[in-house]
């Protein structure tokens, strides 16, 4: 990939050639007759300017933040000079942003901390009690557990990792702040709750109930009832497009813009009820799992699936997507890792007893799988050699795990099961550094309002999902 380095980076030393000073040796140019310091003719020791060290890894870091492999000639239009100038300015701005982000990595001193053990010891033998005892007070207080009779529960966590929405299939919905453990609202909708989903901020959330999709505010007041799609089963949200995506029993997938409430697109899958649904955070493409073991990829602008993959010999129970990799779980007690660039299978793991019912991928690449009463967290399973054993294991005796979701920017995994919901401490699961303009865990009320306005102004159109 070719990345053009901005002009100012050359001045800062990226392509600087060390030059000797003109006045390092020989005669000085100061006034006087040569007796003062730095004045007149002096034969002192030669002094050289410090030579800046070249950053060998800067080009690679710039490629990580660059927006696609596009040269300047490809974005310039010869017919429209005004458009050509705007595209040049935008291209240079993107190059400048990538360079500054690469240079600012030096300031990000925090790193994700995993568990280090001796060669003979295995991290999977560590229990939550052992991890909490060795962790600090700030980490230990993030572990919680609620025993409730309205399960099994499904969970959804906000983008900044501060709020969690939990919904029990028997009609219980709770929206809470995870740091202070304050409950914003608690509802009993008196009908089954199939899925819950947080939206762009903590002021609104969506609940897929038995017949329709309902939108509630932070106080639990019903704002809207979406009756166009009946019997919804799965919900997801695309933050850059402000689209609420839903899939139901009748085999359809629907995109709805929550900024003005209109339905953008609706497609028929012709594969029966949707078993599971997740979106790719990189390109906002929806991944749907079906009862025949097929995974389909959908976009709002195409009525047919853009990709159709035969992943399992049985029903697809769960899907998780992270960048170029997808993890799927089937009812035949297998879960597989796929490369979305070649659509090839990388690894295949088999579970004992129950099949995997929920999968999630953390910011650092950890994979959490819930099968029956067993929860396993795997490390380095994406684009590496097959791992012989899990990283951390936890057992919920007498309970069935229904949902597992990692908390962004924190070493925490939230788990919903048949008798309530809780959290686990998973060292190394959260990203150590965050972009406050993207998702700020410590944002104030005024910052939240400003971010909401800017997000609406920068909202992407549904046609941009490719």
C-alpha positions, 0 to 999 in steps of 0.5 A, a space after each residue: 500500500 502506498 501512503 504519501 507522507 505530508 509535507 510537514 512530516 518531512 520538516 519534522 524529521 521523517 525524510 530529513 538528511 543530517 546536515 552539518 552546521 556552517 559555523 561548526 568549525 573555523 572562524 566565528 562571525 561575531 563582533 569584537 576582537 576574539 576575546 569574548 565567548 562566541 565572539 571573534 576568531 575562536 579555535 574551540 572544539 567543534 560542536 555538531 547539531 544533534 541528528 534526529 533518529 529516523 522512525 522506522 515503524 512510522 510508515 507501517 503505523 500510517 498505513 494502519 490509520 490510512 483510509 484505503 489504498 487510494 492514490 491522489 490521481 484517482 480522486 482528482 477529476 479533470 472535468 470539474 475543477 471545483 470538485 477536483 480541488 475539494 477532493 485534493 483538500 479532503 485527500 490531504 486532510 486524510 493523509 494529515 490525520 493518519 500521520 498525526 495519529 501515527 505520531 501520537 501513538 508515542 503518548 499512548 503508554 497504557 497497554 492491555 495486561 494479560 495474565 502471565 503464569 509460569 510454563 507449567 501453570 495454565 490460566 484456565 485453572 484460575 477462578 474468578 475468586 483468584 483473579 479478584 483477590 489479585 486485582 486492584 479495588 477498582 477492577 474488583 468492584 466491576 464484578 457483579 451478579 444479579 439473581 432474577 427469576 425472569 431469565 434467560 437474559 440477553 444483554 446489550 452494552 453502549 459503545 462507550 462501555 458505561 451502560 448496560 441494557 438487560 432483558 429477560 424473556 419473561 418481560 423484565 427490562 433493566 437499564 443501568 450504569 455500570 460504574 455507579 450501578 445506578 438503575 436508570 429504569 426498570 420495566 415489566 412489559 408483561 410479554 416476552 422480550 426477545 432482544 434488547 439493543 442500546 442506541 446512539 446514547 443512553 437516552 434511548 433503547 430498543 426492545 423487541 417484544 412478542 409482536 412489535 419493536 418498542 423504543 423507550 427513553 431513559 426513564 422508561 417512557 414509551 416513545 415509539 412503537 414500530 408495527 411494520 415488522 411483526 414478531 421481531 427476534 433480533 436487533 442491531 444498531 449501526 452507529 455511523 448510519 443511525 440505522 436500527 436493523 431487525 430480523 424476525 420470524 418471517 424471514 425478513 431483515 429491515 433497516 430503519 433510520 432512527 433520526 427521522 423514523 422512516 424505513 430505509 429497506 426491507 429484504 426477504 431472505 427466503 431461508 426461514 426464521 433468522 437464527 442469529 444476526 450481527 454486523 461487521 463494525 468495519 463496513 456495517 454489513 449484516 451477517 445472518 445465520 439460518 437454520 440450514 447452516 448457511 450464513 448470508 451477508 446483506 446490505 440495504 441497497 441489494 435485495 439479494 445476499 451479497 455473500 452466501 456461505 455454507 458454514 455448518 451442517 446444522 443450525 447456526 446458533 451464534 455469530 460474531 464479527 471483528 474486522 476481517 474475521 468471523 466466528 460462527 457456532 453451529 448446533 452440531 457442537 462446533 464453532 469455526 473461525 473464518 477469514 472474510 477476505 478469502 471466505 476460507 475456514 481457519 480453525 474449527 473447535 469442538 465443544 463437549 456437551 451443549 452446543 455454543 449458544 453465544 459468541 462475542 469478540 473483544 477489542 483485543 481479539 479475545 473470543 468468548 463462547 457460552 455453551 450450556 453452563 460453561 463459559 470459555 474465553 480464548 486468546 489468539 484464535 484469530 489469524 494464528 495457530 490453533 490454540 490447544 486450550 482456552 485462556 479463562 474458563 468459568 462454570 455456572 452450575 445449574 444455569 444455562 448461558 444465553 448471552 455473552 458480551 464484552 464491555 468496551 474499554 474494560 476487562 469485563 465480560 457481561 453474561 446473561 443466563 437463565 437465572 439472571 445476569 452478571 459480569 466476569 473479570 477478563 484481564 486483557 479484554 479491553 482496549 487500553 487507549 480510547 479516542 474521546 471523539 469516537 467513544 468517550 467513557 468519561 463524557 459529560 452532558 455537554 460533550 454528549 450533546 455535542 457528539 450527538 449533533 456532530 454524529 447527525 451531521 456526519 451521518 452516512 447514507 445507507 447506500 454507502 454500505 457496500 
